[in-house]
């Protein structure tokens, strides 16, 4: 994992890409990478005071992944913020 190899599904904001002589590695996936990075930074520095504010931040981006009814589930926000990778 330290070398960007992962045995799990790619977290939101990343995707697997085959890199010559390395195999599949995690690489940033625009535009989701920037959105998730800004959410992490905002949550860490207090710009977002709660996970509900992070949820609203994600919902402000029409391209951000959503469920079939067009909403970002709270559990998805919690999973993203608690993802150790």
MMTF fields as JSON, N, C-alpha, C and O atoms, coordinates in Angstrom:
{
  "mmtfVersion": "1.0.0",
  "mmtfProducer": "UNKNOWN",
  "numBonds": 339,
  "numAtoms": 340,
  "numGroups": 85,
  "numChains": 1,
  "numModels": 1,
  "chainsPerModel": [1],
  "groupsPerChain": [85],
  "chainIdList": ["A"],
  "bondAtomList": [4, 2, 8, 6, 12, 10, 16, 14, 20, 18, 24, 22, 28, 26, 32, 30, 36, 34, 40, 38, 44, 42, 48, 46, 52, 50, 56, 54, 60, 58, 64, 62, 68, 66, 72, 70, 76, 74, 80, 78, 84, 82, 88, 86, 92, 90, 96, 94, 100, 98, 104, 102, 108, 106, 112, 110, 116, 114, 120, 118, 124, 122, 128, 126, 132, 130, 136, 134, 140, 138, 144, 142, 148, 146, 152, 150, 156, 154, 160, 158, 164, 162, 168, 166, 172, 170, 176, 174, 180, 178, 184, 182, 188, 186, 192, 190, 196, 194, 200, 198, 204, 202, 208, 206, 212, 210, 216, 214, 220, 218, 224, 222, 228, 226, 232, 230, 236, 234, 240, 238, 244, 242, 248, 246, 252, 250, 256, 254, 260, 258, 264, 262, 268, 266, 272, 270, 276, 274, 280, 278, 284, 282, 288, 286, 292, 290, 296, 294, 300, 298, 304, 302, 308, 306, 312, 310, 316, 314, 320, 318, 324, 322, 328, 326, 332, 330, 336, 334],
  "bondOrderList": [1, 1, 1, 1, 1, 1, 1, 1, 1, 1, 1, 1, 1, 1, 1, 1, 1, 1, 1, 1, 1, 1, 1, 1, 1, 1, 1, 1, 1, 1, 1, 1, 1, 1, 1, 1, 1, 1, 1, 1, 1, 1, 1, 1, 1, 1, 1, 1, 1, 1, 1, 1, 1, 1, 1, 1, 1, 1, 1, 1, 1, 1, 1, 1, 1, 1, 1, 1, 1, 1, 1, 1, 1, 1, 1, 1, 1, 1, 1, 1, 1, 1, 1, 1],
  "groupList": [{"groupName": "UNK", "atomNameList": ["N", "CA", "C", "O"], "elementList": ["N", "C", "C", "O"], "formalChargeList": [0, 0, 0, 0], "bondAtomList": [1, 0, 2, 1, 3, 2], "bondOrderList": [1, 1, 2], "singleLetterCode": "X", "chemCompType": "L-PEPTIDE LINKING"}],
  "groupTypeList": [0, 0, 0, 0, 0, 0, 0, 0, 0, 0, 0, 0, 0, 0, 0, 0, 0, 0, 0, 0, 0, 0, 0, 0, 0, 0, 0, 0, 0, 0, 0, 0, 0, 0, 0, 0, 0, 0, 0, 0, 0, 0, 0, 0, 0, 0, 0, 0, 0, 0, 0, 0, 0, 0, 0, 0, 0, 0, 0, 0, 0, 0, 0, 0, 0, 0, 0, 0, 0, 0, 0, 0, 0, 0, 0, 0, 0, 0, 0, 0, 0, 0, 0, 0, 0],
  "groupIdList": [1, 2, 3, 4, 5, 6, 7, 8, 9, 10, 11, 12, 13, 14, 15, 16, 17, 18, 19, 20, 21, 22, 23, 24, 25, 26, 27, 28, 29, 30, 31, 32, 33, 34, 35, 36, 37, 38, 39, 40, 41, 42, 43, 44, 45, 46, 47, 48, 49, 50, 51, 52, 53, 54, 55, 56, 57, 58, 59, 60, 61, 62, 63, 64, 65, 66, 67, 68, 69, 70, 71, 72, 73, 74, 75, 76, 77, 78, 79, 80, 81, 82, 83, 84, 85],
  "secStructList": [7, 6, 6, 1, 7, 7, 1, 1, 7, 7, 7, 6, 6, 3, 3, 3, 3, 3, 3, 6, 6, 6, 3, 3, 3, 3, 3, 3, 7, 6, 6, 2, 2, 2, 2, 2, 2, 2, 2, 2, 2, 2, 2, 2, 2, 6, 1, 1, 7, 1, 2, 2, 2, 2, 2, 2, 2, 2, 2, 6, 7, 6, 6, 1, 7, 7, 7, 6, 6, 1, 7, 7, 7, 2, 2, 2, 2, 2, 2, 2, 2, 2, 7, 7, 7],
  "xCoordList": [0.822, 0.0, 0.866, 0.479, 2.022, 2.894, 3.36, 3.647, 3.433, 3.881, 2.728, 2.892, 1.547, 0.336, -0.281, -1.058, 0.058, -0.637, -1.76, -1.583, -2.893, -4.036, -4.78, -4.901, -5.274, -5.984, -7.494, -8.246, -7.936, -9.354, -9.856, -9.091, -11.156, -11.696, -11.045, -10.668, -10.92, -10.329, -11.239, -12.451, -10.672, -11.497, -11.974, -11.416, -13.003, -13.534, -12.411, -11.707, -12.26, -11.216, -9.986, -9.069, -9.957, -8.834, -9.349, -10.521, -8.479, -8.796, -7.524, -6.42, -7.699, -6.545, -6.119, -6.949, -4.813, -4.268, -3.076, -2.271, -2.971, -1.838, -0.619, -0.615, 0.412, 1.665, 2.713, 2.879, 3.41, 4.411, 5.428, 5.917, 5.736, 6.69, 6.221, 6.963, 5.008, 4.481, 3.147, 2.78, 2.426, 1.094, 0.071, 0.269, -1.024, -2.094, -1.766, -1.45, -1.844, -1.572, -2.685, -3.36, -2.862, -3.854, -3.312, -2.174, -4.161, -3.805, -5.021, -6.151, -4.803, -5.93, -6.88, -6.458, -8.186, -9.22, -9.947, -10.828, -9.577, -10.281, -11.719, -11.969, -12.656, -12.583, -12.799, -12.72, -13.074, -13.429, -12.28, -12.508, -11.051, -9.896, -9.859, -9.679, -10.029, -9.974, -11.125, -10.941, -12.308, -13.471, -13.245, -13.476, -12.798, -12.558, -11.416, -11.494, -10.356, -9.227, -9.688, -9.303, -10.507, -11.012, -11.917, -11.91, -12.69, -13.545, -12.698, -12.987, -11.649, -10.749, -10.102, -10.087, -9.573, -8.904, -9.885, -9.557, -11.085, -12.087, -12.547, -12.778, -12.679, -13.092, -11.967, -12.223, -10.732, -9.583, -9.325, -8.964, -9.503, -9.185, -10.388, -10.273, -11.545, -12.711, -13.634, -14.635, -13.329, -14.226, -15.595, -16.631, -15.581, -16.807, -16.883, -16.022, -17.905, -18.023, -18.629, -18.582, -19.202, -19.831, -19.801, -19.519, -20.1, -20.174, -21.354, -21.316, -22.389, -23.535, -23.11, -23.611, -22.204, -21.701, -20.863, -20.912, -20.098, -19.322, -20.278, -20.033, -21.356, -22.38, -22.94, -23.052, -23.289, -23.809, -22.75, -23.075, -21.488, -20.396, -20.342, -20.246, -20.404, -20.396, -21.599, -21.468, -22.754, -23.972, -23.943, -24.721, -23.061, -22.963, -22.257, -22.234, -21.685, -21.013, -21.89, -22.052, -22.453, -23.358, -22.702, -23.396, -21.395, -20.706, -20.335, -19.904, -20.495, -20.101, -21.02, -22.225, -20.456, -21.222, -22.375, -22.218, -23.54, -24.764, -25.511, -25.221, -26.476, -27.384, -28.429, -28.441, -29.298, -30.233, -31.227, -31.792, -31.464, -32.401, -31.698, -32.314, -30.435, -29.717, -29.166, -28.815, -29.084, -28.544, -27.275, -27.077, -26.435, -25.241, -25.64, -26.069, -25.506, -25.902, -24.907, -23.707, -25.428, -24.585, -23.538, -22.401, -23.922, -22.969, -21.792, -20.664, -22.045, -20.967, -19.984, -18.773, -20.496, -19.642, -18.793, -17.587, -19.413, -18.693, -17.619, -16.497, -17.943, -16.959, -15.791, -14.646, -16.051, -14.982, -14.076, -12.853, -14.657, -13.854, -13.067, -12.025, -13.555, -12.877, -11.963, -11.293, -11.928, -11.08, -9.617, -9.14, -8.918, -7.533, -6.595, -5.549, -6.936, -6.066, -6.182, -5.522],
  "yCoordList": [-1.193, 0.0, 1.257, 2.267, 1.216, 2.388, 2.766, 3.932, 1.788, 2.041, 2.274, 2.14, 2.625, 2.928, 1.699, 1.821, 0.53, -0.681, -0.903, -0.667, -1.347, -1.521, -2.791, -3.13, -3.485, -4.728, -4.542, -5.513, -3.327, -3.022, -2.258, -1.941, -1.968, -1.086, 0.283, 0.694, 0.972, 2.308, 3.254, 3.256, 4.061, 5.029, 6.138, 6.337, 6.852, 7.96, 8.974, 9.359, 9.388, 10.351, 9.704, 10.399, 8.37, 7.64, 6.577, 6.204, 6.101, 4.984, 4.166, 4.638, 2.943, 2.116, 2.372, 2.49, 2.456, 2.614, 1.678, 1.566, 1.013, 0.126, 0.964, 1.713, 0.826, 1.554, 0.54, -0.51, 0.862, -0.048, -0.41, 0.467, -1.654, -2.25, -2.19, -2.592, -1.697, -1.657, -2.371, -2.778, -2.526, -3.103, -2.021, -0.856, -2.412, -1.452, -0.677, -1.258, 0.646, 1.525, 2.559, 2.874, 3.079, 4.139, 5.464, 5.846, 6.154, 7.484, 8.39, 7.903, 9.692, 10.608, 10.554, 10.386, 10.702, 10.677, 12.019, 12.253, 12.897, 14.167, 13.954, 12.976, 14.773, 15.916, 15.518, 16.36, 14.217, 13.771, 13.938, 14.223, 13.762, 13.894, 15.285, 15.414, 16.311, 17.685, 17.972, 18.66, 17.446, 17.666, 17.01, 17.629, 15.764, 15.043, 15.694, 15.814, 16.117, 16.779, 18.061, 18.325, 18.854, 20.097, 19.795, 20.532, 18.718, 18.334, 17.926, 18.329, 17.127, 16.724, 17.944, 18.076, 18.825, 20.019, 20.897, 21.399, 21.086, 21.913, 21.317, 22.043, 20.003, 19.332, 19.393, 19.575, 19.243, 19.261, 20.645, 20.763, 21.695, 23.035, 23.771, 24.932, 23.099, 23.69, 24.467, 25.011, 24.534, 25.225, 24.542, 25.204, 23.218, 22.442, 21.965, 21.214, 22.399, 22.065, 20.705, 20.215, 20.086, 18.785, 18.01, 18.556, 16.73, 15.909, 16.322, 16.139, 16.87, 17.355, 18.502, 18.61, 19.341, 20.421, 19.857, 20.369, 18.813, 18.151, 17.553, 17.638, 16.954, 16.387, 17.468, 17.254, 18.615, 19.717, 20.201, 20.566, 20.199, 20.572, 19.608, 20.042, 18.299, 17.314, 17.5, 17.397, 17.771, 17.931, 19.187, 19.299, 20.122, 21.337, 21.085, 21.961, 19.895, 19.523, 18.533, 17.396, 18.937, 18.049, 16.756, 15.755, 16.749, 15.558, 14.577, 13.46, 14.976, 14.086, 12.87, 12.994, 11.694, 10.452, 10.49, 10.905, 10.047, 10.073, 8.763, 7.945, 8.593, 7.446, 7.761, 8.861, 6.804, 6.967, 8.106, 8.563, 8.579, 9.683, 11.036, 12.039, 11.078, 12.332, 12.896, 14.075, 12.086, 12.608, 11.861, 10.701, 12.549, 11.941, 11.433, 12.215, 10.155, 9.551, 9.938, 10.058, 10.129, 10.485, 9.399, 9.705, 8.142, 7.052, 7.146, 6.814, 7.593, 7.766, 8.827, 8.658, 9.915, 10.979, 10.435, 10.675, 9.714, 9.122, 8.165, 8.184, 7.335, 6.392, 7.106, 6.692, 8.173, 8.932, 9.565, 9.496, 10.18, 10.858, 9.89, 10.256, 8.679, 7.7, 6.767, 5.921, 6.908, 6.055, 6.326, 7.45, 5.317, 5.505, 5.748, 6.369, 5.276, 5.475, 6.887, 7.259],
  "zCoordList": [0.0, 0.0, 0.0, -0.589, 0.644, 0.67, -0.734, -1.003, -1.619, -2.984, -3.942, -5.155, -3.405, -4.152, -4.806, -5.752, -4.313, -4.736, -3.747, -2.552, -4.211, -3.337, -3.715, -4.893, -2.706, -2.96, -2.832, -2.919, -2.63, -2.462, -3.679, -4.59, -3.677, -4.711, -4.572, -3.475, -5.675, -5.639, -4.855, -5.07, -3.947, -3.219, -4.15, -5.229, -3.727, -4.522, -4.752, -3.818, -5.978, -6.327, -6.931, -7.368, -6.959, -7.535, -8.488, -8.447, -9.331, -10.208, -10.388, -10.118, -10.845, -11.154, -12.586, -13.488, -12.78, -14.119, -14.232, -13.308, -15.365, -15.587, -15.931, -16.908, -15.112, -15.295, -15.738, -15.116, -16.807, -17.323, -16.246, -15.534, -16.13, -15.185, -13.726, -12.829, -13.477, -12.108, -11.963, -10.861, -13.052, -12.969, -12.678, -13.022, -12.043, -11.746, -10.485, -9.447, -10.586, -9.459, -9.349, -10.328, -8.139, -7.926, -8.442, -8.168, -9.197, -9.685, -9.467, -9.436, -9.316, -9.143, -10.34, -11.484, -10.043, -11.089, -11.092, -10.266, -12.021, -12.107, -12.554, -13.259, -12.207, -11.292, -9.833, -8.939, -9.591, -8.24, -7.249, -6.073, -7.72, -6.833, -6.196, -4.985, -7.009, -6.493, -5.53, -4.526, -5.835, -4.965, -3.606, -2.568, -3.615, -2.355, -1.578, -0.355, -2.272, -1.595, -0.903, 0.235, -1.584, -0.984, 0.209, 1.195, 0.125, 1.254, 2.452, 3.579, 2.221, 3.31, 3.96, 5.184, 3.126, 3.652, 4.422, 5.497, 3.878, 4.545, 5.866, 6.833, 5.909, 7.151, 8.182, 9.373, 7.73, 8.643, 9.22, 10.391, 8.423, 8.925, 9.514, 9.907, 9.578, 10.228, 9.323, 9.789, 8.049, 7.115, 7.1, 7.034, 7.162, 7.297, 8.735, 9.194, 9.438, 10.847, 11.117, 12.246, 10.087, 10.278, 8.963, 7.896, 9.08, 7.879, 7.006, 5.789, 7.609, 6.833, 5.904, 4.784, 6.358, 5.514, 4.375, 3.257, 4.646, 3.593, 2.568, 1.365, 3.035, 2.141, 1.222, 0.015, 1.774, 0.958, -0.046, -1.176, 0.381, -0.514, -1.702, -2.85, -1.429, -2.504, -3.425, -4.645, -2.855, -3.651, -4.524, -5.472, -4.216, -5.023, -6.36, -7.225, -6.527, -7.772, -8.535, -8.093, -9.658, -10.386, -10.865, -11.042, -11.077, -11.568, -10.464, -10.751, -9.206, -8.116, -8.077, -8.297, -7.798, -7.82, -6.827, -5.679, -7.298, -6.498, -6.643, -7.516, -5.764, -5.875, -6.943, -7.497, -7.229, -8.348, -8.178, -9.171, -6.966, -6.758, -6.719, -6.359, -7.08, -7.196, -5.908, -5.851, -4.878, -3.622, -3.229, -3.588, -2.49, -1.918, -0.543, 0.306, -0.317, 0.961, 2.054, 1.806, 3.265, 4.4, 4.67, 5.029, 4.499, 4.73, 3.766, 4.13, 2.552, 1.558, 2.028, 1.889, 2.58, 3.107, 4.258, 4.308, 5.171, 6.3, 5.811, 6.319, 4.84, 4.296, 3.663, 3.846, 2.919, 2.265, 3.315, 3.194, 4.343, 5.347, 6.238, 6.783, 6.383, 7.233, 6.45, 7.042, 5.139, 4.309, 4.65, 4.497, 5.103, 5.529, 4.388, 4.572, 3.208, 2.058, 1.566, 0.595]
}
